[in-house]
Amino acid sequence: TELRAFAAANPGVVIERLDVADDAAIDALATKLRGQPIDALINNAGVIGRVGTPRVEDLDPAELQRVMRVNTYAPMRLARTFMPNIEASRHKKIVSLSSGLGSLTRVPDFAQNAPGYDYAVSKAGLNISMRMLAYEVRSRGVIVGLISPGAIDTAMQAQVRAASAAEGKPITAPMVTPAESARGVVDVMMALTAEKSGRFFSHTGAEIPW
């Protein structure tokens, strides 16, 4: 409802329905947008999987596959599909929203208080795939960005915090509003250069360790 209202108030906004886990839907949208330059492809869709303290004995292959499909595979599939549109544009940017939970360096900080294996593994996979892509398309002038939007005050974050609190491990770190996060993500995205391609940044502009 809010998105439709925003589009109605802004004539330049066009809404297209897309399930990023559906290859046929991606191809159909690509056909519709053939020949239209895309300055910035932003991979924002994501699912969290099961929440709670990570336990390897709780792994569910079907759930891991679902989360990986959306969080890891879909951004690569979208990049592949819309690469002609991106290369035809002026800014030539592919930006994927990741998470600090995909940082190998930060594992000791969150290993006992995280959404679980599904989400962390999917974001680590996203990070490496986008870094590889950055090297692949560098010669074509395409810039690839990885940005963590922070702990945003959303339903997903509420789910994580509720699960952590239920386990007696409440998360007390402050949250950012969606508007604050979006502003930071846009600022970082606009500042991306070829030298920064494939690197991992917070919405504040700080670089996140791998």
ABEGO torsion letter per residue (X at the ends): XAAAAAAAABAABBBBBBBAABAAAAAAAAAAABGBBBABBBBABBBAEBBEBBBAAABBAAAAAAAAAAAAAAAAAAAAAAAAAAAABAAGBBBBBBBAAABAAAAAAAAABBAEAAAAAAAAAAAAAAAAAAAAAAAAGBBBBBBBAEBBBBAAAAAAAAAAAAAGBBBABBBBBAAAAAAAAAAAAAABBAAABGBBBBAAGBBBBX
